[in-house]
Amino acid sequence: MAEFKRPTTQEEFDKNFKLKKPLMNDTEAFYESSRCLFCYDAPCVQACPTSIDIPLFIKQISTKNVEGAAKTIYDANWLGNACGTVCPTDVLCVGSCVYNHQDVKPLQIGRLQNYATKNVINSGKQLYKPGKDNGKKVAIIGSGPAGIACASELRLLGFEVTIYEAKEKPSGLTVYGIAPYKITNEDVLDEVEYLQKQLGFTIKYNSPISNKAQLELLERTHDAIFLGLGIGATAGLNMEGENLENVIGAVEFVEDLRMQHHLIEVPKKVIVLGGGNTAMDAASETARLGAEKVYLAYRRAKEDMGAYSFEYDLAVSAGVEGLFNCSPIEIVGNGTKVTGVKFIRTSTEHGILRPLNNTEFVLECDMVIKATGQAKQKKFTDLISDLELDRKSRIVVDEKNNQTTNPKYFAGGDVINGGAEVVNAVYDGKLAAKGIHQWLTK
């Protein structure tokens, strides 16, 4: 297991958080692309939510047509560079590579995708231009992956597009919520700038849409509105001690880390509560920030975790210790600051989680990170008339075009799926753009 010293400089931070998938050089990309079998009816394409023509772009790389490869990628996926880096390729395209059945290392598809797109971003090569102005205006709320994809596709179709972003930077969780060892802030922002320069959509930063009057103004001044606002802050546990000092939500912790890097300090002992991918990131990050002991506590068995197994393995390799079948029942403190978590051991019988009598114990810590899900944006969605939500407060949409039950509104990303991958949000945004175009030109 790795042991990380607390980073006190940007250089030390970069060393602790070095990229899992570094950019390939020309030789590596040429060699790797030459390994592709260019399968007919390729399973890697079927595994990609945006259906990138993977054999084609790899063939283009192998014939040194890197710009053509990037165009093939962006034609299908407007955040091709970010997705090449942050996608869980091991369970999507790479996981579907036929080499997996031949005891041969599968093709590094994500890194090849990253190689092609990063080349054109760095060169500034113009691949697209806006479509002929059709006189229609669309407002997009949220500049996350769904919003950026929707804006890019709409500009190709000739719409005037304005994105309203509550924060000071674009790309939502891609820049605020993904671990730094998966992608850098610079890579995320460079891609958005690249698309914005070519396609000309407007982003208004520090411009939250938070009341009925603002929505009604957008409705009057725009022909359609796309909701790409993601999901909210870390959900509360409704547990005693939750408001003690040094008890923080995982979403908020990761955002602070992405913005402040080595300026973030963590104490010696940290407990992360949760079993999803966000919990794995938070645990791995605290270890890389120099915490001496990091516990990842999950109320069910290890095999029941929602996280990908490779994400858990990455956390363990950073020095994280897993605690399973332990359910938190109280966060313990000294009056103001957290000093530990009280757990009870559990078992699962016929799928039902049951606490085991007389098995309570307290695990000492200096910090608790809650990675137990995120609150939905119901306070916002309640402002929109005739907008149907499902029982989990997700926006209900028509699967053919992502139109909501209020026809002027379309939606995509976490607000409709409850929290999935960046690539799913990109797909949703593009589908909604085509739906808006069809609806306004029918």
LINTA-V312773 format. One record per backbone hydrogen bond with DSSP energy under -1.0 kcal/mol. CO is the residue of the C=O (numbers start at 1). NH is the residue of the N-H. If there is no record, write none. Layout:
BEGIN
CO&NH + CO&NH
END
This chain:
BEGIN
9&13 + 10&14 + 11&15 + 12&16 + 13&17 + 25&29 + 26&30 + 27&31 + 28&32 + 29&33 + 30&34 + 32&35 + 33&36 + 42&46 + 43&47 + 48&51 + 52&54 + 53&57 + 54&58 + 55&59 + 56&60 + 57&61 + 58&62 + 59&63 + 60&65 + 61&64 + 65&69 + 66&70 + 67&71 + 68&72 + 69&73 + 70&74 + 71&75 + 73&76 + 73&77 + 77&80 + 79&83 + 80&84 + 82&86 + 83&87 + 87&89 + 88&91 + 89&95 + 94&97 + 97&100 + 98&101 + 99&102 + 99&104 + 107&109 + 108&112 + 109&113 + 110&114 + 111&115 + 112&116 + 113&117 + 114&118 + 115&119 + 116&120 + 117&121 + 118&122 + 119&123 + 120&124 + 120&125 + 136&160 + 137&223 + 137&224 + 138&162 + 139&226 + 140&164 + 141&228 + 143&171 + 144&148 + 145&149 + 146&150 + 147&151 + 148&152 + 149&153 + 150&154 + 151&155 + 152&156 + 153&157 + 154&159 + 155&131 + 155&158 + 158&134 + 160&138 + 161&202 + 162&140 + 163&204 + 164&142 + 165&207 + 167&206 + 171&174 + 172&175 + 172&176 + 173&177 + 179&182 + 179&183 + 181&20 + 184&188 + 185&189 + 186&190 + 187&191 + 188&192 + 189&193 + 190&194 + 191&195 + 192&196 + 193&197 + 194&198 + 195&199 + 196&200 + 202&163 + 204&165 + 211&215 + 212&216 + 213&217 + 214&218 + 215&219 + 216&220 + 217&221 + 218&222 + 224&139 + 225&410 + 226&141 + 227&412 + 233&375 + 239&242 + 240&331 + 241&244 + 244&247 + 245&338 + 246&368 + 248&370 + 249&253 + 250&254 + 251&255 + 252&256 + 253&257 + 254&258 + 255&259 + 256&260 + 257&261 + 260&263 + 261&264 + 268&293 + 269&366 + 269&367 + 270&295 + 271&369 + 272&297 + 273&371 + 275&307 + 276&280 + 277&281 + 278&282 + 279&283 + 280&284 + 281&285 + 282&286 + 283&287 + 284&288 + 285&289 + 286&291 + 287&290 + 293&270 + 294&321 + 295&272 + 296&323 + 297&274 + 298&326 + 300&325 + 301&304 + 302&305 + 308&312 + 309&313 + 310&314 + 311&315 + 312&316 + 313&317 + 315&320 + 316&319 + 317&2 + 321&296 + 323&298 + 325&346 + 327&344 + 330&342 + 332&339 + 332&340 + 336&245 + 337&334 + 339&365 + 340&332 + 341&363 + 342&329 + 342&330 + 343&361 + 344&327 + 345&356 + 347&354 + 349&352 + 352&349 + 354&347 + 361&343 + 363&341 + 367&271 + 368&248 + 369&273 + 370&250 + 373&235 + 375&232 + 377&381 + 378&382 + 380&383 + 381&384 + 388&396 + 390&393 + 394&390 + 398&401 + 398&402 + 402&411 + 403&398 + 406&409 + 408&225 + 409&404 + 410&227 + 413&416 + 413&417 + 414&418 + 415&395 + 421&425 + 422&426 + 423&427 + 424&428 + 425&429 + 426&430 + 427&431 + 428&432 + 429&433 + 430&434 + 431&435 + 432&436 + 433&437 + 434&438 + 435&439 + 436&440 + 437&441
END
